[in-house]
Amino acid sequence: MFSNFANPFKLRDFGIMGMNKRNYSYIGKYNDRSLYPNVDDKLRTKELAIESGIDVPHLIGTVKFQHEVKSVFSQLEGHKGFCIKPAKGSGGKGILVILDVNENGFMKPSGDYLSNEDVIRHISNILAGLFSLGGKNDVAVIEALIKFDPIFDGLSYQGVPDIRLIVFKGFPVMAMLRCATEASDGKANLHQGAVGIGVNIGTGEALRAVQFDLPITIHPDTGVDLTKVSITSWDRLLHLAAGCYEMCGLGYLGADIVLDEDRGPLVLELNARPGLAIQIANGIGLTPRLKQIEALSNKKSYSIEERVAYAKEHFA
Amino acid sequence: MEKLNQKLPFIILIISLIAVGIGSIYYRSAETGIPVFPGEKVDVWKVDSKIEFNANGKEVSVKLALPDNSAYQILEEHTASPGYGVHIVRDGNVNEVNWSKREAHGPQTLYFQTSLRELDGYKEELDTLGLAENTVVWQEPYQSAAKSIVDKAHQRSSNTEFFARELYKLVDSQEEEVALLVSKYQPLQVMAYLLRMAAVPVKEVQGILLENNVKNQKVSKFLKIFLNKEWFILNPELGLVDADTPLLVWQDDTPSLLDIEGGSRSSIRFSVSKTTQSALKQSVAEMEDTQLFNFSLYKLPLAEQNVFRGILLLPLGALVVVFLRVMVGLKCSGTFMPILIATSFLQTTLVTGLIGFLAIVAAGLVIRSYLSNLNLLLVSRISAVVILVIGIIVAYTIISYQLGISEGLSIAFFPMIIMAWTIERMSILWEEEGGKEVFVQGGGSLIVAIIAYLLMSNEIVRHWAFNFLGIHLIVMAAILLMGQYSGYRLLELRRFNPLVKDK
């Protein structure tokens, strides 16, 4: 019966971080509550990112009040593909993706068309808080579509593969690529059955892949070899992730980054409470790396370049 | 070292919470006699003294010496004496009841009733002052006979206790020397004299034995003998018995038990009965009598007391929630929802409560899935679900009443708002994460609720939570301590097991 349970001392020796330790020793200590809105409100994140020169998907416009809803069409003029999101949404709810606009109306990825009224109703629902945490009034954010980098073809069943990095005090410490599967219903959450691929911080190459906490080598739906995955423009991606620290101020941070074919890595979302599954995807514990960074001198401030160089050297 | 300094105030806080908690529990149990276990019983002796005499037609005053109560706690005293002025005098030396009346004719009956409780662990010490030497030396041939009996007993025994037993056996026998002594003196008198000759501490006392349902008992004489650091009791009927025998004695120097002026042909009889009372009820009754400030919920009106009986279980429920979430890592929907469900289980009992809960949630989820098609805003959606839950509860109650299932009626104890939120959360969870997650979190909540229920329905726990408020400080300390626990949760050991399994 106990063979399913690990010896806690062995876990500690491997440096695996538990939920209590994450909450108490990292989130509680390094993430100031007052900074949470910087990441929980996607509009604010976007504005901060633009201010600090962090690459994000282009902001087409926002709708803040019900009486502005009709103005959305003038904002959308000239944009063929875009997506409309609730600023405080959670779990991907309320995101409307439009691939094309033509005489039939607004085309969804499924090929269905929406009328102007459908779009207005969706935005009204967002404003009324239908998708936000606790049902609070919300803001609709309209941003440009991401053109997915073809290197990810076949890695994801529906959905978008994104790269999750844990950034601690500005140092990228661990990374994984998350790919949706049929089992995860197109979502990128590991506990729902998405594939997690641990990524070598030094090179951007895959370390190993897991689904449902167990190692796999090929994608269960597409059959693509997961061990051969290598992420291009890895250096830029690391710089981008490291820069999120200055941008939002959170010491313990999860950065979700996507690769755009034209623009390269873009920060999609930041997370003040990143999960622990990244350890399983990498097959290694977070604690030793976090400790190593905590042990660095506080007096010296490190530039983004120095932090990336340090991470590439030590966490490869 | 620096770490220790940072943690020091916290450690001090925890230690003082625990210390104050334990201290207050100890105080409650020691000072007010609140029992540690709820079912504890105490024996209460009820002693009725009935005094009868014939009044001479003039002023009457009656004086009844009260027994030595150092081994007992007096719970109640009553007198019944029509037309008499009564006062009870109790100061170190004089313990007595006085009755008086200006004029009384004919037969008079006075009652005095005492309720006594034996004090635990009371031990009478040897007080050498009160011990008399043999005041007079008996004349011959009695003195030589006495000496010969003492010698005989001495030879046949190895220690003082056996000596006393041997001596008693001899005095009880038909031996020649004994017959001689008993012809002149009372057997107890002989016994006392012989013991004093052998320098064994002995006291002659009068008293009554406390036995259940004994009526019309007279005061009889006893010897108290100090053997093996304990007072033994000797009486011709009982033999030599140890000090645990309940005996109510009057002080040795009491001149007379009953003293009547203005009356004649007096008699006094005692009736003894034993009742067993709940120790809790007993000590609460005592507390109510004391005028001292005491921080007790029993001072509140009964209705408020019952409210607090429920409220004071919540900290223990919170402890269960903290433990299962922080140490075990169970997922549940809504932090404290399981405790509120557990408190309604207390009203409905577990099985009925579980069936009712599942029935309400299942019905709620089905109807809620229709509501979600309507695209309502949160507040109106929740309100609709609240009304829905009330409707379901009313329906269940009526149906189970019609079917004659009386357990079904208690379903109304479920907190409607909490149920509504539970349904709302689970239905959102279903939409966002799928049915499996609903079962994981719903099951987790139910496990937490059941464990909290089992703890909160435990008699000892309920007793402690209400009677020993100090326990809540200890619960608080435990919760604070767990709030700083940064180790692994039990279920994480399983989650992360694949990471270390083959290494």
Boltz contact constraints between the chains, C-beta under 6 A:
constraints:
  - contact:
      token1: [A, 4]
      token2: [B, 494]
      max_distance: 6.0
  - contact:
      token1: [A, 5]
      token2: [B, 493]
      max_distance: 6.0
  - contact:
      token1: [A, 5]
      token2: [B, 494]
      max_distance: 6.0
  - contact:
      token1: [A, 6]
      token2: [B, 493]
      max_distance: 6.0
  - contact:
      token1: [A, 6]
      token2: [B, 496]
      max_distance: 6.0
  - contact:
      token1: [A, 6]
      token2: [B, 497]
      max_distance: 6.0
  - contact:
      token1: [A, 6]
      token2: [B, 500]
      max_distance: 6.0
  - contact:
      token1: [A, 8]
      token2: [B, 488]
      max_distance: 6.0
  - contact:
      token1: [A, 8]
      token2: [B, 493]
      max_distance: 6.0
  - contact:
      token1: [A, 10]
      token2: [B, 500]
      max_distance: 6.0
  - contact:
      token1: [A, 11]
      token2: [B, 496]
      max_distance: 6.0
  - contact:
      token1: [A, 11]
      token2: [B, 500]
      max_distance: 6.0
  - contact:
      token1: [A, 14]
      token2: [B, 500]
      max_distance: 6.0
  - contact:
      token1: [A, 16]
      token2: [B, 496]
      max_distance: 6.0
  - contact:
      token1: [A, 18]
      token2: [B, 488]
      max_distance: 6.0
  - contact:
      token1: [A, 18]
      token2: [B, 492]
      max_distance: 6.0
  - contact:
      token1: [A, 20]
      token2: [B, 485]
      max_distance: 6.0
  - contact:
      token1: [A, 20]
      token2: [B, 486]
      max_distance: 6.0
  - contact:
      token1: [A, 21]
      token2: [B, 486]
      max_distance: 6.0
  - contact:
      token1: [A, 24]
      token2: [B, 486]
      max_distance: 6.0
  - contact:
      token1: [A, 25]
      token2: [B, 486]
      max_distance: 6.0
  - contact:
      token1: [A, 91]
      token2: [B, 432]
      max_distance: 6.0
  - contact:
      token1: [A, 128]
      token2: [B, 377]
      max_distance: 6.0
  - contact:
      token1: [A, 135]
      token2: [B, 378]
      max_distance: 6.0
  - contact:
      token1: [A, 213]
      token2: [B, 498]
      max_distance: 6.0
